[in-house]
Amino acid sequence: MNYNKIEELRKSKGIAKKFMLEHLGMSRPGFDTALKNKTLKVRDLEKIAEILGVSVISFFEDYNSSRNLINSNQVGTGNISSIGGGFVNKVFAENDKAGKESKQLRKERHKNLLLEKENTHLKEQSKLKDEIITLLKK
């Protein structure tokens, strides 16, 4: 597993570390320690992948090199069909689809978070308005 890939993807997609950590429910020191010690839990990797809009498999070093081999239809000197290329291509296609779906889910969660913040703000404004009305009636 390539733990550096998590930070590379986060930065390349312009996702703030704070935003990612809030959705993970992790502190910055806890996250940094888990990366350093290479001790992230599978559920955390799944959440990170969802936030980044990628598949968990993209965190593994061999993913891109294997994908390039499959796309070039070669493994060493043999043809990819000798190792079940159809199945492997299907797995990669499913992972790409999952990544796109994760990106959509991330966008929806972000939108919902913004709506929740706006709703909280409006409730606070309404409460202040009620307090002012109460004070004016006195």
C-alpha positions in Angstrom: 0.0 0.0 0.0 1.3 3.5 -0.9 0.2 5.8 2.0 1.8 8.7 0.2 -0.8 8.3 -2.5 -3.5 9.4 -0.2 -1.9 12.9 0.3 -1.0 13.1 -3.4 -4.6 12.5 -4.5 -6.0 14.8 -1.8 -3.7 17.6 -2.9 -4.2 17.0 -6.7 -8.0 17.2 -6.2 -7.8 20.3 -4.1 -9.5 18.8 -1.1 -8.6 20.5 2.2 -7.1 18.2 4.8 -9.4 19.8 7.4 -12.5 18.9 5.2 -11.3 15.3 4.8 -10.5 14.9 8.5 -13.9 16.3 9.5 -15.6 13.7 7.4 -13.3 10.9 8.7 -13.9 12.0 12.2 -10.2 12.0 12.9 -7.8 14.6 14.4 -4.9 15.9 12.4 -2.3 14.3 14.7 -4.2 10.9 14.7 -4.4 10.9 10.9 -0.7 11.9 10.5 0.4 9.2 12.9 -1.7 6.6 11.1 -0.1 7.6 7.8 3.4 7.6 9.3 2.9 4.2 11.0 0.9 2.8 8.1 -1.9 1.8 10.4 -5.1 3.2 8.7 -8.1 0.9 9.2 -9.9 -0.5 6.1 -13.0 1.5 7.0 -10.9 4.7 7.1 -9.4 3.9 3.7 -12.9 3.3 2.3 -14.0 6.7 3.6 -10.9 8.4 2.3 -11.5 6.8 -1.1 -15.1 8.0 -1.1 -14.1 11.6 -0.1 -11.4 11.6 -2.9 -13.7 10.1 -5.4 -11.4 7.1 -6.1 -11.4 3.4 -5.5 -9.5 2.0 -2.6 -7.4 0.0 -5.0 -5.9 3.3 -6.3 -3.9 3.5 -3.0 -1.9 0.5 -3.9 1.3 0.9 -5.8 0.7 -1.9 -8.3 -2.7 -0.5 -9.4 -1.4 1.9 -12.0 1.4 -0.3 -13.3 -1.1 -3.3 -13.6 -3.6 -1.1 -15.3 -1.0 0.1 -17.8 -0.1 -3.5 -18.6 -3.7 -4.4 -19.1 -4.3 -1.3 -21.3 -1.3 -2.2 -23.4 -2.6 -5.8 -23.7 0.7 -7.2 -22.6 2.2 -9.0 -19.6 5.9 -9.6 -20.2 6.0 -11.1 -23.7 2.6 -12.8 -23.5 -0.9 -11.6 -24.3 -3.1 -10.4 -21.5 -5.7 -13.0 -22.4 -3.4 -15.6 -21.0 -4.2 -14.3 -17.5 -7.9 -13.6 -17.9 -7.7 -10.1 -19.3 -11.5 -9.9 -19.7 -12.1 -10.4 -16.0 -9.3 -8.1 -15.0 -10.6 -5.3 -17.4 -14.0 -5.8 -15.9 -12.6 -5.4 -12.3 -10.9 -2.1 -13.3 -14.0 -0.9 -15.1 -16.1 -1.6 -11.9 -13.5 0.2 -9.8 -13.7 3.3 -12.1 -17.5 3.2 -11.9 -17.3 3.0 -8.1 -14.9 6.0 -8.1 -17.3 8.1 -10.2 -20.2 7.1 -7.9 -18.1 8.0 -4.9 -17.3 11.4 -6.3 -21.1 12.0 -6.8 -21.7 10.9 -3.2 -19.0 13.2 -2.0 -20.5 16.2 -3.8 -24.0 15.3 -2.4 -22.5 15.1 1.2 -20.8 18.4 0.7 -24.0 20.0 -0.5 -25.9 18.5 2.5 -23.2 19.8 4.9 -23.6 23.3 3.4 -27.4 23.1 3.7 -27.1 22.0 7.3 -24.9 24.9 8.1 -27.3 27.3 6.4 -30.2 25.8 8.3 -28.4 26.2 11.6 -27.6 29.8 10.7 -31.2 30.5 9.9 -32.4 28.9 13.1 -30.0 31.1 15.1 -31.2 34.2 13.2 -34.8 33.3 14.0 -34.0 32.8 17.6 -32.3 36.2 17.8 -35.3 37.8 16.1 -37.6 36.2 18.6 -35.4 37.5 21.5 -35.5 41.0 20.0 -39.3 40.9 19.7 -39.6 39.7 23.3 -37.3 42.6 24.4 -39.3 45.1 22.4 -42.6 44.0 23.9 -41.3 44.7 27.4 
